[in-house]
C-alpha cells in the first residue's frame, strides 16, 4: 500500500564518452565549451545560479528521435531551504550543440522529487515541453533561457532535481551537451543519468562515477517565507472543487485558520474520519504526531507504492511517516502515540516502516474511534483515498487538527 556497464576509468573523458559504436552518440563531451550566466525572472531573484565552469565538459541530455535507445536525461539537485517557498518563474541552462547552429524539435524542463538521494526519474513534479518560437524561449547556440511570465511551479522546502533536455535526431543535427558547473561536484549530489533504453549500458537513474559533475543551470523567481497556516486545510477534493474536511476531533475540525481543538486530558474523545466529497474506497492512514506545526516543519508529502513511481501529494504541516516509503527513516515515528491507525491490515515490515499498528485495522471511512490524550499538544495528520485528489494518485492529505489537551 504505502508503499556492458560504464565503469569508472582513469582515462580521458573523451574516451569514456564513446559507446560501443564509435560513430554513435556520446554520453559526454569535452568540446561543448559555451558559457553563460544565470537568468532572472522579471521582478524576481536568482534562486539557484550554477554558471558554466568554462572547462568545455558537458553531459548528453537528449531524446534522440532516430536512436531512441540512446535517449539519456541528466538531473542535478537543488534545495529549497527550511521555512521557505519558491515560486519558480524561469529556467536557464548552459550548454552547446556539437554541430553549431541547429534547432531542436523541442526543449524539456522538468523538476523531480528526491527519492533517497537520487531523483524520482520516472515521474516529474513539474514538466513543460517548449517549442522553437514559443514566447519566453531564447536559444543562444545551446544556452537556454525560458521565462514566459508568471509562476511556472511553486515548491516548498526540500530537495529537488532539475532535468533539462532537447529532442532532435542524431544523424543530421547531432547532440546537445549540458555544460559542467563543477568537476568534481561541489554542491549537493553528483549529477544523475537515466538512459531508459539502455544503449549506453549504464545503471538506471544513478550517478556515474566517471562523470562526477554539477551541471550549469539557474532558476529565477520569488523566494518567500512559507505560510504554515495555509497547509493546515489539507487538500482533500482539491482536484474536483473546494477543499473539504474529513477529520474531526470531538465533532470539530477546529477554526478555519489555525485548525485547533481543545480537549480534556485523560478523557476519551471521538476521532472521526469521513469520506471525501468524491467518495472513494474509504481507505485511510492516520497518525497522532507530537507537538504542533511551524514554518520550519512544513515538508512535501510523498507516496510510493511498493513498486512504482514517487507521487507528490502536496505540502504537509509536519512530516508524515508515509514519506518513509520514499526515503526510509526520513520521518521519525511519533513518541506519545508511536503507531498510527490504518484501514487495512499490514505486515510487520510495512508497519515498522510506516509507524503503524500491524494487526488491528479500523473499518473504512466513514468511521470513528476513541482516543485519550495526555496533557500536551498534538497534531492529527493523515492521508485518505480520494477520487477528487489533485495528485497523480487518488490520494489526498487530510485536514490537520492541532489538539490542545489540558
BELFENVEN-V431255 format. One record per backbone hydrogen bond with DSSP energy under -1.0 kcal/mol. CO is the residue of the C=O (numbers start at 1). NH is the residue of the N-H. If there is no record, write none. Layout:
BEGIN
CO_NH ; CO_NH
END
This chain:
BEGIN
1_3 ; 9_11 ; 12_16 ; 13_17 ; 15_18 ; 17_27 ; 21_24 ; 27_60 ; 29_58 ; 41_44 ; 45_221 ; 48_219 ; 56_32 ; 57_180 ; 58_29 ; 59_178 ; 61_166 ; 62_72 ; 63_168 ; 67_70 ; 68_71 ; 69_199 ; 72_62 ; 73_194 ; 75_192 ; 76_162 ; 78_160 ; 80_158 ; 81_84 ; 83_226 ; 85_224 ; 86_155 ; 87_222 ; 88_152 ; 88_153 ; 90_220 ; 91_146 ; 92_218 ; 93_144 ; 94_179 ; 96_177 ; 97_100 ; 100_102 ; 106_167 ; 107_130 ; 108_165 ; 109_128 ; 110_163 ; 111_125 ; 111_126 ; 112_161 ; 113_120 ; 118_115 ; 119_121 ; 120_123 ; 126_111 ; 128_109 ; 130_107 ; 131_134 ; 134_137 ; 136_147 ; 138_145 ; 143_140 ; 144_93 ; 145_138 ; 146_91 ; 153_88 ; 155_86 ; 158_80 ; 160_78 ; 161_112 ; 162_76 ; 163_110 ; 165_108 ; 166_63 ; 167_105 ; 170_174 ; 175_98 ; 176_61 ; 177_96 ; 178_59 ; 179_216 ; 180_53 ; 182_214 ; 192_75 ; 193_206 ; 194_73 ; 195_198 ; 198_201 ; 206_193 ; 208_211 ; 211_213 ; 213_191 ; 214_181 ; 214_182 ; 216_94 ; 217_50 ; 218_92 ; 219_47 ; 219_48 ; 220_89 ; 220_90 ; 221_45 ; 222_87 ; 224_85 ; 226_228 ; 229_232 ; 231_234 ; 232_400 ; 235_238 ; 236_244 ; 237_240 ; 237_241 ; 246_274 ; 248_272 ; 249_252 ; 252_249 ; 259_402 ; 261_404 ; 263_406 ; 264_267 ; 269_371 ; 270_250 ; 271_369 ; 272_248 ; 273_367 ; 276_279 ; 282_365 ; 283_385 ; 284_343 ; 285_383 ; 286_341 ; 287_381 ; 289_379 ; 294_297 ; 299_316 ; 301_313 ; 303_311 ; 311_303 ; 314_301 ; 316_299 ; 320_323 ; 321_324 ; 322_325 ; 323_326 ; 323_327 ; 327_330 ; 340_357 ; 341_286 ; 342_362 ; 347_351 ; 348_352 ; 349_353 ; 350_354 ; 351_356 ; 355_340 ; 358_346 ; 367_273 ; 369_271 ; 371_269 ; 373_266 ; 376_405 ; 377_291 ; 378_403 ; 379_289 ; 380_401 ; 381_287 ; 382_398 ; 383_285 ; 384_396 ; 386_389 ; 388_239 ; 393_395 ; 394_386 ; 396_384 ; 397_235 ; 401_380 ; 402_261 ; 403_378 ; 404_263 ; 405_376
END
